[in-house]
Amino acid sequence: MVEQPSAKHHHAETSDKSSNLVDIHVPGEKREYTTTLTGVELHGNETLEIVCTSILEKADDVISRLWRKLGGKSPNRRIVGIGVHYTNEEEPPQMAAVLQLCVEELCLVYHIAVATKWPKRLSKMLQHEKLFTFAGFSVESDKEKLKLSGLEINPNKFINIQRKWRVPYTGKEYDSLTDVAASVIHPFYKGMKKKINTQEDYKLWGTTPLPDILIEYAGVDAYATYKSWFIIDYITDGSGYAKEREADHYYDRPFCPF
């Protein structure tokens, strides 16, 4: 295990626990490390904590924190923002390199390309029938790459924002998550990709340790997915409830104050 220097707060730790792990095989260099970025700036005064790790016990710990954050929410509002980045396509087979999970101001960036096992809690979470709704953008390729790496998300609980939300008044499909987030959350997210070189930096998702700039990008990307669907779901649920009342002629009933 190696502790990586960073300008932002980070730490590394290991554990000899093994009962909560699932053996898998993922090609690539294996290396245990954890980098934690705190105070990552979002829109307004919002900040994000991002934990990037290849250590099974650390990933399991962050998943437990995400799970607890969702525990107090309505069953219909247990939303998890999810994202996947891939290994270099010039070095086949291209597989999932990084899996991002975000709830509120906490994000796990699990560097699966350099891990050797999955936490059982991760598979349980991704496959759960009732507790969670996973929101992603243009998810078909993500599903394919995750499956190659031995992970699958319950298809009944996986929302593709690109299909579920269209440009208002035109009905056009959004081209990117940045467009959705900038429209729904804040214009800040229009510049999400400006901090990285999408041609060269995208080749580094399988490298270890993951550069801080990509950790930050991955975390903000997952947060934008989470927050976008959280807002969209809230709006559409309220609109749907109003339409149900109209269909039931609720507003035509005589008003009675008592």
C-alpha positions as CSV (number, residue, x, y, z in Angstrom):
1,M,0.0,0.0,0.0
2,V,1.3,3.5,-0.9
3,E,0.3,6.8,0.6
4,Q,0.1,9.4,-2.1
5,P,1.2,13.0,-1.6
6,S,-1.5,15.6,-2.5
7,A,-2.1,19.3,-2.1
8,K,-5.5,18.4,-0.7
9,H,-6.2,16.3,2.4
10,H,-5.9,12.6,1.9
11,H,-5.0,9.4,3.8
12,A,-4.4,5.8,3.1
13,E,-5.2,2.7,5.2
14,T,-5.5,-1.0,5.0
15,S,-7.3,-3.8,6.8
16,D,-6.9,-7.6,7.0
17,K,-10.7,-8.1,6.8
18,S,-11.7,-10.7,4.1
19,S,-15.3,-11.9,4.9
20,N,-16.9,-9.0,3.0
21,L,-14.9,-9.4,-0.2
22,V,-15.7,-10.9,-3.6
23,D,-12.8,-12.3,-5.7
24,I,-12.7,-10.9,-9.2
25,H,-10.1,-10.6,-12.0
26,V,-9.5,-7.2,-13.5
27,P,-6.5,-6.7,-15.8
28,G,-4.1,-4.0,-15.0
29,E,-1.6,-2.9,-12.3
30,K,-2.8,-3.7,-8.8
31,R,-2.0,-1.1,-6.2
32,E,-3.7,-0.2,-2.9
33,Y,-4.1,3.5,-2.2
34,T,-6.6,6.0,-1.0
35,T,-6.8,9.7,-1.9
36,T,-9.4,11.9,-0.2
37,L,-10.2,15.4,-1.5
38,T,-12.3,17.6,0.8
39,G,-13.8,21.0,0.2
40,V,-14.0,20.5,-3.6
41,E,-15.9,23.5,-4.9
42,L,-19.3,23.2,-6.5
43,H,-21.9,25.9,-7.3
44,G,-22.6,28.6,-4.7
45,N,-21.3,27.6,-1.3
46,E,-21.6,23.9,-1.9
47,T,-18.6,21.6,-1.4
48,L,-17.9,18.0,-2.0
49,E,-15.9,15.2,-0.3
50,I,-14.5,12.7,-2.7
51,V,-12.9,9.5,-1.6
52,C,-10.9,7.7,-4.3
53,T,-9.7,4.3,-3.4
54,S,-8.7,0.8,-4.6
55,I,-8.8,-0.6,-1.1
56,L,-11.7,-2.9,-0.4
57,E,-12.3,-2.0,3.2
58,K,-12.1,1.7,2.5
59,A,-14.6,1.4,-0.3
60,D,-16.9,-0.6,1.9
61,D,-16.7,2.1,4.6
62,V,-17.7,4.8,2.2
63,I,-20.5,2.7,0.8
64,S,-21.8,2.3,4.4
65,R,-21.7,6.1,4.7
66,L,-23.7,6.5,1.5
67,W,-26.1,3.9,2.6
68,R,-26.7,5.8,5.9
69,K,-27.3,9.0,4.1
70,L,-30.1,7.4,2.1
71,G,-31.6,5.7,5.2
72,G,-33.5,8.7,6.4
73,K,-35.0,9.5,3.0
74,S,-38.4,8.5,1.5
75,P,-38.1,5.2,-0.4
76,N,-38.9,7.0,-3.6
77,R,-36.1,9.5,-3.1
78,R,-33.2,7.2,-2.4
79,I,-31.2,8.4,-5.4
80,V,-27.6,7.6,-6.1
81,G,-25.7,9.4,-8.8
82,I,-23.5,7.0,-10.8
83,G,-20.8,7.3,-13.4
84,V,-18.3,5.0,-15.1
85,H,-15.0,5.8,-16.8
86,Y,-13.1,3.3,-18.9
87,T,-9.6,2.1,-19.4
88,N,-7.7,3.4,-22.5
89,E,-9.4,2.2,-25.7
90,E,-6.0,2.0,-27.4
91,E,-5.2,-0.9,-25.0
92,P,-8.0,-3.4,-25.4
93,P,-10.0,-4.9,-23.9
94,Q,-11.5,-1.6,-22.7
95,M,-13.2,-2.1,-19.4
96,A,-14.6,-0.1,-16.5
97,A,-11.7,1.7,-14.7
98,V,-13.5,3.9,-12.3
99,L,-17.0,3.6,-10.7
100,Q,-18.4,6.7,-9.1
101,L,-21.3,6.8,-6.6
102,C,-22.6,10.0,-5.1
103,V,-25.2,10.9,-2.5
104,E,-25.5,14.5,-1.4
105,E,-22.0,15.9,-0.6
106,L,-20.2,12.5,-0.5
107,C,-18.7,10.7,-3.5
108,L,-16.9,7.4,-3.8
109,V,-14.5,7.0,-6.7
110,Y,-13.7,3.3,-6.7
111,H,-10.7,2.6,-8.8
112,I,-11.7,-0.9,-9.9
113,A,-9.1,-1.1,-12.6
114,V,-6.4,-1.5,-9.9
115,A,-8.5,-3.5,-7.4
116,T,-8.5,-7.3,-7.1
117,K,-11.8,-7.8,-5.2
118,W,-15.2,-6.1,-4.8
119,P,-16.8,-5.4,-1.5
120,K,-19.9,-7.6,-1.2
121,R,-21.8,-4.5,0.0
122,L,-21.2,-2.9,-3.4
123,S,-22.8,-5.8,-5.3
124,K,-25.6,-5.9,-2.8
125,M,-26.2,-2.2,-3.3
126,L,-26.1,-2.2,-7.1
127,Q,-28.5,-5.2,-7.3
128,H,-31.0,-4.2,-4.5
129,E,-34.6,-4.5,-5.6
130,K,-36.1,-1.7,-3.6
131,L,-33.9,0.6,-1.7
132,F,-32.0,2.6,-4.3
133,T,-32.5,4.3,-7.7
134,F,-29.3,4.8,-9.7
135,A,-29.2,7.8,-12.0
136,G,-26.7,8.0,-14.9
137,F,-26.4,9.7,-18.3
138,S,-26.1,7.7,-21.5
139,V,-25.8,4.5,-19.5
140,E,-25.7,1.8,-22.2
141,S,-22.0,1.8,-22.6
142,D,-21.6,2.0,-18.8
143,K,-23.7,-1.2,-18.4
144,E,-21.6,-3.0,-20.9
145,K,-18.2,-2.0,-19.4
146,L,-19.3,-2.8,-15.9
147,K,-20.5,-6.2,-16.9
148,L,-17.1,-7.0,-18.4
149,S,-15.6,-6.1,-15.1
150,G,-18.0,-8.4,-13.2
151,L,-20.5,-5.7,-11.9
152,E,-24.1,-5.2,-12.9
153,I,-26.7,-2.7,-11.8
154,N,-30.3,-3.7,-11.3
155,P,-31.9,-2.7,-14.7
156,N,-35.2,-1.9,-13.0
157,K,-33.6,0.7,-10.8
158,F,-31.2,2.3,-13.3
159,I,-32.4,5.7,-14.7
160,N,-31.0,7.0,-17.9
161,I,-31.4,10.8,-17.6
162,Q,-30.7,11.3,-21.3
163,R,-33.9,9.4,-22.1
164,K,-36.0,10.6,-19.2
165,W,-35.4,14.4,-19.5
166,R,-35.5,16.5,-22.6
167,V,-34.8,20.1,-23.5
168,P,-37.9,22.1,-22.3
169,Y,-40.2,23.5,-25.1
170,T,-38.3,21.7,-27.9
171,G,-38.2,18.1,-26.8
172,K,-34.7,17.6,-28.1
173,E,-32.4,15.1,-26.4
174,Y,-29.6,16.5,-24.3
175,D,-26.1,15.8,-25.8
176,S,-24.2,15.8,-22.5
177,L,-24.6,15.7,-18.7
178,T,-23.0,19.2,-18.6
179,D,-25.9,20.6,-20.5
180,V,-28.4,19.0,-18.2
181,A,-26.6,20.1,-15.0
182,A,-26.1,23.6,-16.3
183,S,-29.8,23.9,-17.1
184,V,-31.2,22.1,-14.0
185,I,-28.8,22.9,-11.2
186,H,-26.5,25.9,-12.1
187,P,-24.5,27.3,-15.0
188,F,-21.4,26.4,-13.1
189,Y,-21.6,22.9,-14.5
190,K,-21.3,24.0,-18.0
191,G,-17.5,24.3,-17.4
192,M,-17.1,20.8,-15.8
193,K,-14.8,19.5,-18.5
194,K,-12.7,22.6,-19.0
195,K,-10.2,21.5,-16.3
196,I,-9.2,18.4,-18.1
197,N,-7.9,17.4,-21.5
198,T,-10.6,15.0,-22.7
199,Q,-8.3,13.5,-25.3
200,E,-5.2,12.9,-23.2
201,D,-6.5,12.8,-19.6
202,Y,-9.1,10.2,-20.6
203,K,-6.4,7.7,-21.3
204,L,-5.3,7.8,-17.6
205,W,-8.4,6.3,-15.9
206,G,-6.6,3.0,-15.6
207,T,-3.4,4.4,-14.2
208,T,-2.5,4.3,-10.5
209,P,-2.7,6.4,-8.5
210,L,-5.4,8.3,-10.2
211,P,-4.3,12.0,-10.7
212,D,-6.1,14.5,-8.4
213,I,-7.5,16.4,-11.4
214,L,-9.3,13.2,-12.6
215,I,-10.5,12.4,-9.1
216,E,-12.1,15.8,-8.8
217,Y,-13.6,15.6,-12.2
218,A,-15.1,12.1,-11.5
219,G,-16.5,13.3,-8.2
220,V,-18.1,16.5,-9.6
221,D,-19.5,14.4,-12.6
222,A,-21.2,12.0,-10.2
223,Y,-22.5,14.9,-8.1
224,A,-24.0,16.6,-11.1
225,T,-25.7,13.3,-12.1
226,Y,-27.1,12.9,-8.5
227,K,-28.3,16.5,-8.1
228,S,-29.7,16.7,-11.6
229,W,-32.0,13.7,-11.2
230,F,-32.8,14.7,-7.6
231,I,-34.2,18.0,-8.9
232,I,-35.9,16.5,-12.0
233,D,-37.5,13.7,-10.0
234,Y,-38.8,16.3,-7.5
235,I,-40.3,18.5,-10.2
236,T,-41.9,15.6,-12.2
237,D,-43.3,14.0,-9.1
238,G,-45.0,17.2,-8.0
239,S,-46.3,17.8,-11.6
240,G,-47.6,14.2,-11.7
241,Y,-49.4,14.6,-8.4
242,A,-51.1,17.8,-9.6
243,K,-52.2,16.1,-12.8
244,E,-53.7,13.2,-10.8
245,R,-55.7,15.7,-8.8
246,E,-56.9,17.4,-11.9
247,A,-58.0,14.1,-13.4
248,D,-59.9,13.4,-10.2
249,H,-61.6,16.8,-10.4
250,Y,-60.1,17.7,-7.0
251,Y,-60.0,21.4,-7.8
252,D,-63.7,21.4,-8.8
253,R,-64.9,20.3,-5.4
254,P,-66.6,22.9,-3.1
255,F,-64.2,24.4,-0.7
256,C,-64.9,23.5,2.9
257,P,-62.7,25.1,5.6
258,F,-63.8,22.6,8.3
